[in-house]
């Protein structure tokens, strides 16, 4: 039985014939390579965050406050990282977070499809963003047998919200992930300094321009008047009135599992559970939208309030060790954001596959060498506070 950690053996064996890896293994090198590749305005949009960007760095630092307690003579030569999520057995408790501009982060400007192909190759699910460079149907077709989830930025046009969800159902996505913390843009100084954002330049709006409800808003077809698409999108993107009273409406739009993203307080978890959702997604948007405490600090209380309901988690995950720590604190599955996005920058599908396999290998070997063979063994008891 193969382990994810066997990836390193492939690398070493290839080295015997002089074949060196094309892509970086360390986070700092991956980040530097991506920064050198992207044009500056897009780099600032992707790498930047809210305000002082302290929440971004705090998200990363929060993982360093925990250490894993090793156990020996554990017989962990074979590991099982598989997990059940929304009725599907996944090979590992890892998924790709929605990245609203991954579509333009690859050389060919089809980064959403590149990520979907990486999902097909690795078995790691993709949460595809509403903000895609290619229509959601094309992205779903590239997923192969790997599940895909559709992330919804709820527009202020309810017919459009329903249309997007119905399209996701028809395309074969396995769950709907509703993002709650982005009904307007956060204060992002890097983007403000450049006075630009990709969507206002017409990028990553394919799910709007291909939607019949959205197209009906336009006087001309999108192909004839791209500027009108941008204007209509800007007027439609977010619904500032959305509140708990609208959860029943959202729940009624789809029979797919419904997940609420941005849930960080136990009271919100309980309201979501009582409202019939199938999972919550603990995240502070990677520190991009608003300043907050580190997302990892919220996770234990969210898990306790979820009372067995699946809890997805992201924000600050940079290594396989981080994945293990988040799982030990109760996450059902852990989201990878910037690392796979930067993999897309440096190598398209191959770059994303490389990053995912590297993170899975490191997580697997971290479990093995610390004496943990299954996810059931990853409990808070295996962690200790450090520093």
C-alpha positions in Angstrom: 0.0 0.0 0.0 1.4 3.4 -1.0 1.8 6.3 1.3 1.7 9.9 0.3 5.2 10.2 1.8 6.5 8.0 -1.0 6.6 11.1 -3.2 10.0 11.9 -1.8 11.3 8.5 -3.0 10.2 9.4 -6.5 12.2 12.6 -6.3 15.3 10.9 -4.9 15.1 8.1 -7.5 14.8 10.6 -10.3 17.8 12.4 -9.0 19.9 9.3 -9.5 19.5 9.8 -13.3 20.2 13.6 -13.0 16.6 14.7 -13.1 16.0 17.6 -10.7 12.6 18.9 -9.7 11.1 21.7 -11.7 9.3 23.4 -8.8 10.2 24.5 -5.3 9.5 22.5 -2.1 9.8 25.2 0.5 7.2 27.9 1.1 9.7 30.8 1.0 11.1 29.7 -2.4 7.7 29.0 -3.8 6.5 32.5 -2.7 9.6 34.2 -4.2 9.2 32.3 -7.5 5.6 33.4 -7.8 6.4 37.0 -6.9 9.0 37.1 -9.6 6.6 35.7 -12.2 3.4 37.7 -11.7 3.1 41.3 -12.8 3.2 43.6 -9.8 -0.4 44.7 -9.6 -1.7 41.1 -9.7 1.0 40.0 -7.2 -0.2 42.7 -4.8 -3.8 41.6 -5.2 -3.0 37.9 -4.6 -0.4 38.3 -1.8 -2.0 41.3 -0.1 -4.4 41.5 2.7 -6.5 43.7 4.9 -5.2 46.8 6.6 -1.7 46.2 8.1 -1.8 42.6 6.9 -1.1 41.6 10.5 -4.0 39.1 10.4 -2.3 37.3 7.6 1.0 36.9 9.4 -0.9 36.0 12.7 -2.7 33.2 10.8 0.7 31.7 10.0 2.3 32.4 13.3 -0.6 30.7 15.2 0.5 27.3 13.9 3.9 27.9 15.5 2.4 28.1 18.9 1.6 24.4 18.8 3.9 21.4 18.7 3.3 17.8 18.0 4.1 15.2 20.7 6.0 12.2 19.3 5.1 8.7 20.2 7.4 5.8 19.5 7.0 2.0 18.8 3.7 3.0 17.2 3.8 0.8 14.1 2.9 3.6 11.8 4.6 2.2 8.6 1.3 2.4 6.8 -1.0 5.4 7.2 -4.7 5.9 6.3 -5.5 9.6 5.7 -8.8 9.0 4.0 -11.9 10.8 5.2 -15.7 10.8 4.6 -17.0 14.2 3.6 -20.5 14.9 2.4 -21.1 11.3 1.4 -17.8 10.9 -0.5 -14.7 9.1 0.6 -11.6 11.3 -0.1 -8.0 10.0 -0.1 -6.9 12.8 2.3 -8.5 15.5 4.4 -7.3 18.3 2.2 -9.0 20.5 -0.4 -8.1 23.5 -2.5 -9.7 26.8 -1.3 -11.6 29.1 -3.7 -9.2 31.6 -5.2 -11.1 34.2 -7.1 -8.3 35.1 -9.4 -6.5 31.8 -9.9 -7.9 32.0 -13.4 -5.5 34.7 -14.4 -2.6 33.4 -12.3 -1.4 30.9 -15.0 0.4 31.7 -18.1 -2.5 30.6 -20.3 -5.1 32.5 -18.3 -7.1 29.3 -17.5 -6.0 28.8 -14.0 -9.4 27.4 -12.8 -9.2 24.6 -15.3 -5.5 24.0 -14.3 -6.6 23.6 -10.7 -9.4 21.3 -11.7 -7.0 19.1 -13.7 -4.7 19.0 -10.7 -7.7 17.9 -8.6 -8.4 15.1 -11.1 -4.7 14.0 -10.9 -4.3 14.1 -7.1 -7.8 13.3 -5.8 -7.8 16.6 -3.8 -11.1 18.4 -4.2 -11.4 21.9 -5.6 -13.7 24.5 -4.2 -14.2 26.6 -7.3 -14.9 30.3 -6.9 -17.8 32.2 -8.3 -15.1 34.4 -9.8 -13.8 32.1 -12.5 -12.0 32.9 -15.8 -13.8 29.9 -17.4 -17.5 29.0 -16.9 -18.1 26.7 -14.0 -19.3 23.9 -16.3 -15.9 23.9 -18.1 -14.1 23.7 -14.8 -16.3 20.9 -13.6 -15.6 18.9 -16.7 -11.9 19.0 -15.9 -12.3 17.5 -12.4 -12.6 13.9 -13.6 -13.7 11.6 -10.8 -12.6 14.0 -8.1 -15.4 15.9 -6.3 -15.7 19.6 -6.8 -17.5 22.1 -4.6 -18.9 25.5 -5.8 -18.3 28.6 -3.7 -21.0 31.3 -4.0 -20.6 35.0 -3.4 -24.3 35.7 -2.9 -25.3 38.5 -5.3 -28.0 41.0 -4.5 -30.1 39.5 -7.3 -31.8 36.4 -5.8 -32.7 35.0 -9.2 -29.0 35.2 -10.2 -28.1 33.4 -6.9 -30.5 30.6 -7.7 -29.3 30.4 -11.3 -25.7 30.0 -10.2 -26.6 27.3 -7.7 -28.7 25.4 -10.2 -25.9 25.5 -12.7 -23.5 24.1 -10.2 -25.9 21.3 -9.4 -26.3 20.5 -13.1 -22.6 20.6 -13.7 -21.9 17.9 -11.0 -20.5 19.9 -8.1 -21.0 18.0 -4.8 -21.7 20.9 -2.4 -22.3 24.6 -2.3 -20.0 26.8 -0.1 -21.5 30.2 0.7 -19.0 32.8 1.6 -20.4 35.2 4.2 -17.5 37.7 4.8 -17.3 39.3 1.4 -20.5 41.2 0.7 -18.2 44.2 0.2 -14.5 44.6 -0.2 -12.2 44.8 2.8 -9.7 47.7 3.2 -6.7 46.5 1.2 -4.0 49.2 0.9 -1.9 47.4 -1.7 -4.9 47.4 -4.1 -5.9 50.9 -3.2 -2.3 52.1 -4.0 -2.7 50.7 -7.5 -6.3 51.7 -7.8 -7.1 48.5 -9.5 -8.5 45.0 -9.1 -8.7 42.2 -11.7 -12.5 42.0 -11.9 -12.9 45.7 -12.7 -10.6 45.0 -15.6 -13.0 42.3 -16.8 -11.2 39.3 -15.5 -12.7 36.2 -13.8 -16.3 37.1 -14.6 -17.1 34.1 -16.9 -19.8 32.7 -14.5 -21.6 36.0 -14.8 -21.3 36.6 -18.6 -22.3 33.0 -19.2 -25.4 33.1 -17.0 -28.8 33.6 -18.6 -30.2 35.7 -15.7 -27.2 38.0 -15.7 -27.1 38.3 -19.5 -30.8 39.4 -19.4 -29.6 42.5 -17.4 -27.5 43.6 -20.4 -28.6 45.6 -23.4 -26.1 43.8 -25.6 -24.5 40.4 -25.5 -21.4 40.4 -23.3 -19.1 39.7 -26.3 -20.2 43.0 -27.8 -19.9 45.2 -24.7 -17.5 43.8 -22.1 -17.6 47.1 -20.2 -21.3 46.6 -19.5 -20.5 43.2 -17.9 -18.1 44.8 -15.5 -20.6 47.5 -14.6 -23.4 45.1 -14.1 -21.2 42.8 -12.0 -20.1 45.7 -9.8 -23.7 46.6 -9.1 -24.7 42.9 -8.4 -21.8 41.3 -6.7 -22.7 41.3 -3.0 -25.8 41.5 -0.9 -25.3 43.7 2.2 -28.7 42.8 3.6 -28.0 39.1 3.9 -28.7 37.8 7.4 -29.7 34.7 9.3 -33.3 35.2 8.2 -32.1 34.4 4.7 -30.6 31.0 5.6 -33.9 29.3 5.0 -34.0 30.7 1.5 -30.5 29.6 0.8 -31.1 26.2 2.2 -34.2 25.8 0.0 -32.3 26.6 -3.2 -30.4 23.3 -3.4 -30.5 19.7 -2.3 -26.7 19.6 -2.3 -24.8 19.8 1.0 -24.7 23.5 2.1 -21.6 24.9 3.9 -21.3 28.4 5.4 -17.8 29.9 5.0 -16.4 32.4 7.4 -18.0 31.0 10.6 -15.7 31.6 13.6 -18.0 32.0 16.6 -19.6 29.1 18.4 -23.0 30.9 18.5 -22.9 31.3 14.7 -22.1 27.6 14.4 -25.1 26.7 16.4 -27.4 29.0 14.4 -26.0 27.4 11.2 -26.6 23.9 12.5 -30.1 24.8 13.6 -30.7 26.2 10.1 -30.1 22.9 8.4 -26.6 23.4 7.0 -24.4 20.4 6.4 -21.1 21.9 7.4 -19.3 25.1 8.5 -16.1 26.5 7.2 -13.9 28.2 9.8 -11.9 30.9 8.1 -11.0 34.5 8.3 -10.5 34.7 4.5 -6.7 34.3 5.0 -6.7 37.8 6.5 -7.8 39.4 3.1 -11.1 40.9 4.2 -10.9 42.2 7.7 -8.5 42.2 10.7 -9.3 39.5 13.2 -7.7 37.0 15.6 -5.9 34.1 13.9 -8.4 31.6 12.4 -6.7 28.7 14.1 -7.5 30.2 17.5 -11.2 30.0 16.6 -11.1 26.3 15.5 -11.5 24.4 18.8 -14.6 26.3 19.9 -16.1 26.0 16.4 -15.5 22.2 16.4 -17.1 21.8 19.9 -20.2 23.8 18.8 -20.4 21.8 15.6 -21.0 18.7 17.7 -20.0 16.2 15.0 -21.0 18.3 11.9 -18.1 18.6 9.4 -15.8 21.6 10.0 -13.7 22.8 7.1 -10.8 25.1 7.9 -8.4 27.4 6.1 -6.2 30.5 6.8 -2.5 30.4 7.3 -1.8 26.8 6.2 1.6 26.7 4.6 3.1 23.2 5.3 2.1 19.6 5.8 2.8 20.1 9.5 0.2 22.8 9.6 -2.3 20.4 8.1 -1.7 17.8 10.9 -2.0 20.5 13.6 -5.4 21.7 12.2 -6.7 18.2 12.0 -5.6 17.6 15.6 -7.5 20.7 16.7 -10.7 19.1 15.1 -10.9 20.2 11.5 -12.6 17.6 9.3 -10.7 18.8 6.2 -8.0 21.5 5.7 -8.0 24.0 2.9 -4.9 25.0 0.9 -5.0 28.5 -0.5 -2.0 30.6 -1.5 0.4 27.6 -1.8 -1.5 25.9 -4.6 -2.2 29.3 -6.2 1.5 30.0 -6.3 2.0 26.5 -7.7 -0.3 27.5 -10.5 1.8 30.6 -11.1 5.1 28.7 -11.4 3.8 25.7 -13.3 0.2 25.6 -14.2 -1.4 22.2 -13.5 2.0 20.6 -12.9 2.8 23.2 -10.4 -0.4 22.7 -8.5 0.1 19.0 -8.5 3.6 19.4 -7.2 2.5 21.6 -4.3 -0.4 19.3 -3.4 1.8 16.2 -3.5 4.4 17.9 -1.4 2.0 19.0 1.3 0.4 15.6 1.4 3.8 13.9 1.6 4.9 16.2 4.5 1.7 15.7 6.4 1.9 11.9 5.9 5.5 11.8 7.0 4.8 14.1 10.0 2.2 11.6 11.1 4.4 8.6 10.5 7.6 9.8 12.2 5.6 11.1 15.2 3.8 7.8 15.5 0.3 8.4 14.3 -1.1 6.1 11.6 -4.7 7.3 11.3 -6.7 10.5 11.5 -8.6 9.2 14.5 -5.3 9.5 16.5 -5.0 13.2 15.7 -6.7 14.7 18.7 -5.8 17.8 20.8 -4.0 15.5 23.2 -1.1 15.1 20.6 -0.4 18.8 20.7 1.5 20.8 23.2 1.9 24.6 23.6 5.3 25.9 22.6 7.1 29.3 23.0 
